[in-house]
Amino acid sequence: MRGGLSERWTATDSWNFASFCIGMLLESYVFGTATIATGWVHTPIVLRSLLLSWSPIWQILGIAALGPISDRVGRKPVFFATLALYGVGGLGLIFSSSYQLILISLAVMLFASGGELNGILVSSHEVMPARHRGKTMMLAINCANLGGLTLAAMSLLGASHGIEGQRLAVGMAFLFFSLLLLFIRLHTPESVRWLRARGLDSRADRVVLKHYGPAQLRSRELPEEADGLAAAVVRLGSASPLWLRLFATCSTIFAGTAGYGLMTYVLGPDHLPKLSAAILLVAGVTELIVGMFAFWADRWSRKATLLVGYVGCLGVSVAIAISAPEWRGSVGLFFSLLLVLNVFLAVEFLASTTLQGEVWETKRRATFTAVVRFVSVGLYVVTIYLTQGLSLTEFTWFAVVVWTIGVAGALAWYLGGAETGRGAGLDAALGSS
């Protein structure tokens, strides 16, 4: 119950939640495919770096283009547009036999994944029931770990049949999940909150009546109210300033993307090529398991969870850098450290990815979320080239610097940001419920 209004879970909420989960799985699957694709063709080291940076480059282009469009035309049209691009790129990938075709196919898929990711981060907050908002967002985000795990499994399975077998396995799994997502999205409506923010009240009423029922008309119309600790923050009217929201989200998302990307997608191909698929597998399994704690997400402080995740990543990264000479010759020690790092990676990933979509007003939510992703992932592309040619020890210390930036953003939000967890309303960071 929120403000006397009953916002119960409906079948439409289940369809929406399923679409976000499969969408996040596919986004992660597509993003990691470039790492596997480095082994499909023989390329010089410079071009291999291009292939590694291909994922973030085209994803941020998709984010930049489709984020503002989503604010203009709606969430649902963009979701179907990205699915169409997924189909084109996936078919192209399966039949790619050259470096050029692989790049083109991946570019189409990654552009679509940027729009998918941005849309999910925005829509999940807007359409899920208030009391389940944090939990469903984090559980959907956790499916990104399932995507990495699925990619690793398909890569290992297909590898036994050579390069062609691996490419076919990776491509067919992608097309299967794309078709599944299409079926699910046929049952999902436009965001009611977006419709009302655009002044389309009559259309919003029709969507509520069709997909949620007459009893939900009033509760789906009004923004949810905060309760608990967050309510006190809202009543004080202590809106988080724009500069703080931008700094906290950009720094944490950059650190999370670059820190995870360097250790999961770049470390293998550049320094431990025989362990690339295994690194993906360990990361996927560990973060998937840890991510299941998202069932309790609506009880946690978002600020505290964010800080714990980034401080933990920094601490483990320092340990990895210091012990590099030892674990370089010990696979067991390396994967032990990697496992602990991925525990904290899962925590920061859930908290920061949830935060970045919930601190903006609805009319500009997709645009600001796109700005944050564009800046953060764009800087990750820079780190790929900055680390090219570094020794293993230098590479690990570079990661320490990256996580230090993340800790700075998380600490700033912990000290000055609004509490958006613990049942807070979607507009808590704006000083209203």
PyMOL commands that set and color helices and strands:
alter all, ss='L'
color gray80, all
select helices_A, chain A and resi 11-37+45-73+75-94+99-127+130-159+162-185+192-197+201-211+214-216+228-235+242-271+273-299+302-322+324-327+331-355+362-386+392-416+428-430
alter helices_A, ss='H'
color red, helices_A
deselect
rebuild
show_as cartoon
